[in-house]
Amino acid sequence: LRSLSQHLGAKVGASACLCHVAPDYLSRILASHSAHACDGQPLRLHCPRHSTISIQSAFYGSGGARPCGADPPPRARNHKCLNHEAVHLVSKSCYSKQKCTVAVSNQTFRDPCFPGTRKYLSVLYSCGRRRRRRG
């Protein structure tokens, strides 16, 4: 209850009326979300109104899974490659926004793989309460 109350910005012990909130709103902002996109496609992240994106993890490269189809080149079949800066780059693009789009390409993320390897971006994120700006 304490963390939920803090997440909503209410003081513990104080009543917080959530009458105007859609029934599934809390579950949507408290849950983790995942999104995936292949090279050449945009990755779109979005949160409900009054909440912002918080990146938990990001992977760009080629792992054991093949979400983009196509077998890797023969010499890269057992090779896993990833860009260690992906979480920083996605966070920089999406920090504190309700929605954002990231271009999935070698221009956005340095290519960590053998030539011809199909790469993808996989992101785990959550939605947090939008902070009010102090003027």
C-alpha positions as CSV (number, residue, x, y, z in Angstrom):
1,L,0.0,0.0,0.0
2,R,2.8,2.4,0.8
3,S,4.5,2.1,-2.6
4,L,1.2,2.3,-4.4
5,S,0.3,5.4,-2.4
6,Q,3.6,7.0,-3.1
7,H,3.3,6.1,-6.8
8,L,0.0,7.9,-7.0
9,G,1.4,10.9,-5.2
10,A,-0.8,10.5,-2.1
11,K,0.3,10.6,1.4
12,V,0.0,7.3,3.3
13,G,-3.1,7.4,5.5
14,A,-4.7,10.1,3.3
15,S,-7.6,9.1,1.1
16,A,-7.0,9.2,-2.6
17,C,-10.1,9.2,-4.7
18,L,-9.6,7.3,-7.9
19,C,-13.3,7.7,-8.9
20,H,-12.4,9.4,-12.2
21,V,-9.8,6.8,-13.2
22,A,-10.7,4.0,-15.7
23,P,-10.7,0.6,-14.0
24,D,-7.7,-0.8,-15.9
25,Y,-5.6,2.4,-15.6
26,L,-3.6,1.4,-12.6
27,S,-2.8,-2.0,-14.0
28,R,-1.6,-0.4,-17.2
29,I,0.7,2.1,-15.6
30,L,2.1,-0.4,-13.0
31,A,2.7,-3.2,-15.4
32,S,5.9,-3.7,-17.5
33,H,5.4,-3.6,-21.2
34,S,7.5,-5.0,-24.0
35,A,8.0,-3.9,-27.6
36,H,10.0,-5.3,-30.4
37,A,10.9,-4.1,-33.9
38,C,13.2,-5.4,-36.7
39,D,15.8,-3.4,-38.5
40,G,14.3,-0.8,-40.8
41,Q,11.1,-0.6,-38.7
42,P,10.1,2.1,-36.2
43,L,9.6,1.0,-32.5
44,R,6.7,2.8,-30.9
45,L,6.3,3.0,-27.1
46,H,3.3,4.6,-25.4
47,C,1.8,5.0,-22.0
48,P,-1.6,6.1,-20.8
49,R,-2.5,9.7,-20.3
50,H,-0.8,11.4,-17.4
51,S,2.1,8.9,-17.3
52,T,5.5,8.7,-18.9
53,I,7.9,6.1,-20.2
54,S,10.6,4.6,-18.1
55,I,13.0,2.2,-19.8
56,Q,13.9,-0.9,-17.8
57,S,16.0,-2.7,-20.4
58,A,16.8,-2.6,-24.1
59,F,18.5,-5.0,-26.5
60,Y,19.7,-4.3,-30.0
61,G,21.4,-7.0,-32.0
62,S,20.8,-10.7,-32.6
63,G,20.3,-13.2,-29.8
64,G,19.1,-16.8,-29.8
65,A,15.5,-15.8,-30.9
66,R,14.8,-14.9,-34.5
67,P,11.8,-12.5,-34.2
68,C,12.6,-11.0,-37.6
69,G,12.7,-14.3,-39.4
70,A,15.5,-15.2,-41.8
71,D,18.4,-17.3,-40.7
72,P,21.6,-15.5,-39.9
73,P,24.7,-15.9,-42.2
74,P,26.4,-19.3,-41.7
75,R,29.4,-17.9,-39.8
76,A,27.1,-16.0,-37.4
77,R,24.6,-18.9,-36.6
78,N,25.9,-19.5,-33.1
79,H,27.0,-15.9,-32.5
80,K,25.1,-13.6,-30.3
81,C,25.8,-9.9,-30.8
82,L,24.4,-6.9,-29.0
83,N,24.9,-3.2,-28.6
84,H,25.6,-2.4,-24.9
85,E,24.5,1.2,-25.4
86,A,20.9,0.4,-26.5
87,V,19.3,1.1,-23.1
88,H,21.0,4.5,-22.9
89,L,20.1,5.4,-26.5
90,V,16.4,4.4,-26.1
91,S,16.2,6.1,-22.7
92,K,17.6,9.3,-24.1
93,S,15.0,9.3,-26.9
94,C,12.0,8.4,-24.7
95,Y,12.7,9.7,-21.2
96,S,9.8,11.4,-19.6
97,K,7.6,11.2,-22.7
98,Q,4.1,9.8,-22.9
99,K,4.9,8.2,-26.3
100,C,8.0,8.0,-28.5
101,T,9.3,6.4,-31.7
102,V,12.8,5.0,-32.2
103,A,14.2,4.2,-35.6
104,V,15.6,0.7,-35.5
105,S,18.7,0.8,-37.7
106,N,22.5,0.8,-37.7
107,Q,22.4,4.5,-38.0
108,T,20.7,4.7,-34.6
109,F,22.6,1.9,-33.0
110,R,26.1,0.9,-33.9
111,D,26.1,-2.4,-35.7
112,P,27.4,-5.1,-33.3
113,C,27.0,-8.1,-35.6
114,F,28.5,-9.9,-38.6
115,P,27.5,-8.3,-42.0
116,G,24.1,-9.6,-43.1
117,T,22.8,-10.5,-39.7
118,R,19.2,-9.5,-39.1
119,K,19.0,-7.4,-36.0
120,Y,16.1,-6.3,-33.8
121,L,15.4,-3.9,-30.9
122,S,13.6,-5.3,-27.9
123,V,12.6,-3.0,-25.1
124,L,11.1,-3.5,-21.6
125,Y,9.5,-0.4,-20.1
126,S,7.0,0.8,-17.6
127,C,4.8,3.8,-17.3
128,G,5.1,6.1,-14.3
129,R,3.1,9.1,-13.1
130,R,4.0,12.3,-14.9
131,R,5.8,14.7,-12.6
132,R,4.4,18.2,-12.3
133,R,6.8,21.0,-13.4
134,R,7.6,23.5,-10.7
135,G,7.5,27.0,-12.0
